[in-house]
Amino acid sequence: MFKEYIDCNMDIQIEKYKLMEWLMSLKDESVISKLNTIKNSISKSSDWADDISETEKLLINAGLKDIEEGNTFTHEQVMKEINEAYGI
């Protein structure tokens, strides 16, 4: 598992290095401008929590509170209820 992580990480590092070399050789300003737009777009939306509604945030927080208070069901309990309700 660790070796796979290292291999994957090295592959990513190599790809980033290749991209840097390619970027340094670019002369087309329109391509550089488009890449800048992509970079800025990614930077602005890096946190998914910024993209969800207030209602979704409230529901997530309510769920976390339920977990803290032990108001949860096991997988077995949920499957039993589904089986009883739908005969699955």
C-alpha positions as CSV (number, residue, x, y, z in Angstrom):
1,M,0.0,0.0,0.0
2,F,2.8,2.4,1.0
3,K,4.7,1.6,-2.2
4,E,1.6,2.3,-4.3
5,Y,1.3,5.7,-2.5
6,I,4.9,6.5,-3.3
7,D,4.5,5.4,-6.9
8,C,1.4,7.5,-7.4
9,N,2.9,10.5,-5.6
10,M,6.0,10.3,-7.8
11,D,3.9,10.0,-10.9
12,I,2.1,13.2,-9.9
13,Q,5.3,15.0,-9.2
14,I,6.7,14.0,-12.6
15,E,3.5,15.2,-14.3
16,K,3.7,18.5,-12.5
17,Y,7.3,18.9,-13.5
18,K,6.4,18.2,-17.2
19,L,3.6,20.8,-17.0
20,M,6.0,23.4,-15.5
21,E,8.5,22.8,-18.3
22,W,5.7,23.1,-20.9
23,L,4.4,26.2,-19.2
24,M,7.8,27.8,-19.2
25,S,8.1,27.2,-22.9
26,L,4.7,28.8,-23.8
27,K,4.8,31.9,-25.9
28,D,1.0,32.1,-26.7
29,E,-0.4,34.7,-24.4
30,S,-4.0,33.5,-25.0
31,V,-3.1,30.0,-23.6
32,I,-1.5,31.6,-20.6
33,S,-4.6,33.7,-20.0
34,K,-6.9,30.6,-20.3
35,L,-4.6,28.8,-17.8
36,N,-4.8,31.7,-15.4
37,T,-8.6,31.7,-15.7
38,I,-8.6,27.9,-14.8
39,K,-6.3,28.5,-11.9
40,N,-8.4,31.3,-10.5
41,S,-11.6,29.3,-10.9
42,I,-10.1,26.4,-9.0
43,S,-8.7,28.6,-6.3
44,K,-12.1,30.2,-5.7
45,S,-14.0,26.9,-5.4
46,S,-11.5,24.9,-3.4
47,D,-13.8,24.3,-0.5
48,W,-17.0,22.4,-1.2
49,A,-18.6,23.9,1.9
50,D,-18.6,27.3,0.2
51,D,-20.8,25.9,-2.5
52,I,-23.6,24.5,-0.5
53,S,-26.7,26.3,0.7
54,E,-27.4,27.4,4.2
55,T,-30.1,24.7,4.5
56,E,-27.6,22.0,3.6
57,K,-25.2,23.4,6.2
58,L,-27.9,23.3,8.8
59,L,-28.8,19.7,7.9
60,I,-25.2,18.7,8.1
61,N,-24.8,20.3,11.5
62,A,-28.0,18.7,12.7
63,G,-26.7,15.3,11.6
64,L,-23.4,15.9,13.4
65,K,-25.3,16.8,16.6
66,D,-27.3,13.6,16.3
67,I,-24.1,11.6,16.1
68,E,-22.6,13.4,19.1
69,E,-25.8,12.7,21.1
70,G,-25.9,9.0,20.0
71,N,-29.1,9.4,17.9
72,T,-28.0,7.0,15.2
73,F,-29.0,3.7,13.7
74,T,-26.7,0.8,12.9
75,H,-26.5,-0.6,9.4
76,E,-28.3,-3.7,10.6
77,Q,-31.2,-1.6,12.0
78,V,-31.7,0.3,8.8
79,M,-31.6,-2.8,6.7
80,K,-34.1,-4.5,9.0
81,E,-36.5,-1.6,8.7
82,I,-36.1,-1.5,4.9
83,N,-36.7,-5.2,4.7
84,E,-39.8,-4.9,6.8
85,A,-41.2,-2.0,4.9
86,Y,-40.4,-3.1,1.3
87,G,-39.8,-6.9,1.7
88,I,-36.3,-6.6,0.3
